[in-house]
Amino acid sequence: MNSLERTLARIAGKPVDRPPNFDILMQYAAHLIGAPLSRYYQDYRVLCEANMAALDAFDLDIVQAISDPYREAADFGMKIEFPEDNLPLGVDLLLADPARIADLRVIDPSLGCRMSDRVEAVRWFRGRVGGEVPILGWVEGAMAEAADLRGVSNLLLDLYDRPEWVVELLEITGAQAVAFARAQVEAGADIVGLGESVASQISPRLYERLVLPWQQRIFEAVREAGAIPRLHICGDTNGIIPHMARTGAEIIDLDWMVDLQRAATLYNGYNDSHTIPSPARWLALSGNQDPVAVMLQGTPDEVYAASLRCLEIMGPHGISNAGCEIPLGTPPENMHAQTRAIADYAAAMAASQRDQESDPSQEHRP
């Protein structure tokens, strides 16, 4: 069973040899091959080589064109600086003056320097591991992109001071996300992730009214293009978990502060009694051990225990993944401890299945 087969089966809740490992590696991957971050962000060939090295080093089940939140922003015209070996910086907010929205236009991804670079990364992956390893494309959600262009604090105030202006801005940023997602699927992306961390900072009411409709539209476009939608909202999303199930995502990432048991029960009916009713729609959960306290600062034994616990809670649709990006400096032995937990979980599930087949009356976990 290759990684793509494993992933598709896991999303569907079908038997797999082991759950997939979807750890997000960006800065970590760049340093794995000794590349400065400025090259990783600006040269798709470096990004791809780093991902291939991480794939082999840590037995991952995905290659990722994700890098930073400024792909679309840069092509809209926002000035981005790239320190040699540090995170990119949005220097001047493109919409510091709200009136500048009049100049904002949706960009053809093939004509945008940074968006086209990501599309080329997807195309490169397709030529190397297409059909064997899932290829992840990525877009900024409509509200996330609005925050990139306007600034988070400004945008949060705009939600109350000029809500009609925000709606107008979302029409542009949402349409850009749709175009960018389609371009990546055409290039070979199997999965398109949507990042929208700002959504964890607004009320459930505003999320449902302003954010959810655009996530639904973007994910509908992803599905129509032939790829799998994946939702990633960093932070505490406990308040919007029910709404996230309505986005159309088939994979939902959950950060470390989210109540994983509640999400597993709500999404898939998987709880401590391991009874699964028949929800209207299954969702694959991805997460959610703490990237810092566990992956970076924990011992291998602590990583192993946390990884195993997450898989047990998520049940038959669970995908192993830290709550967010693996931090720089995470010990390799901690990464390997997660891999061991995945393998041991799979072995326990296989043994349980064999016991069930030999004695159908024996209770077991699905």
C-alpha positions, 0 to 999 in steps of 0.5 A: 500500500503506497502513501496515496492509497493509504491516505484515500483508504483512511479518509474513507475509513477502510482498512490500512496497513497504518495511519498516514503521517501528515506532519507539516514540515516547512522550516524544518524541511529547509534546514534538513537539507541545509537550505536558508529559508529565503531560498525555500520560500522563493525557489520551488526546487529547494522546497521540493528537494526539502520535502523529498528529504523529509519524506524519506527521513521521517516516513511521511505520507505527503509532500507539501507545497505549503510555505508561507502566507504571502504567496497571494499577497505578494502577487496582489502587490504587497511588499514582502521581505525575505531575510536570509534565514528567517520568516518572510515579512509583510513590510507595508500593508497593501490595504493600510488605506481601505480606499486602495481596495478599488485597485485590487484585482484577482490575479491569474496564478500563472502570471503571479511570480509567487503563486506560479512558483507554488504551482511549479512545485506541485507540477514538480512533485507530480513528475516525481511521486504522482500516483504514489504520494499525496501532493498537497497544494495550499491557499489562503482562505478569504478571511486569512488573505484579507488579514494579510493585506489589511492587518489582523488588528485592522481587519478585526476592527473593520468587522464592526466599523465597515462590515460592507467593506469587509464583504467586498474584500472577501469577494476578491480574496475568495475568488483569488483562492478559488483560482489559485486552488484550481491552478494547483489541482490542474498541476497535479495536487491531490489535496488542497489545504486552506489555511485560515488562522484568523478564523480562531479569533472571531466569534462563531456567529461571524465565522458562520456569516462571513468565513464559512460561506467562502470556505464552502465555495473554495472547497466546492471548487476543489472537489469539482477540480478533482482534489480533496479539500483540507481545512487548517485553522491554527489555534483554539477552534473549540467554538467553531468545531460544529461549523467546520464540519459544514465547510465541505472539507474531507480532512480537518486539522485540529490544533493542540488546544482543541478538545479532540475527543469532542471533535471525534464524537461530533464528526464521526461518532467515535467516543470512549465506548467506541460506538459509531452511529451513522453520521451523515458524513464522515470526516478525517481528523488530523492532529493534534499533539502539541508541536512545542510542548510535546514535539519540540520539548518533550521526550521521545516517550512523551511524543510516543504516548501523545501520538498514540493517544491521538490516534486512539481518540480519532478512530478509523479516520484519524491521520497522525499530525502535530497540531501545527507546523513542526518547530525548528529544533525538534529532535529527530528522535521525537519524530521517529517516536511518532513513527513508532507510535503509528506502527504500534497502533497499526499492529494493535489494530491488526491484532484486534481484527484477527481476534475478531475474525477468529471470535466474532463475539469479542469486542474490539475497537473499530 
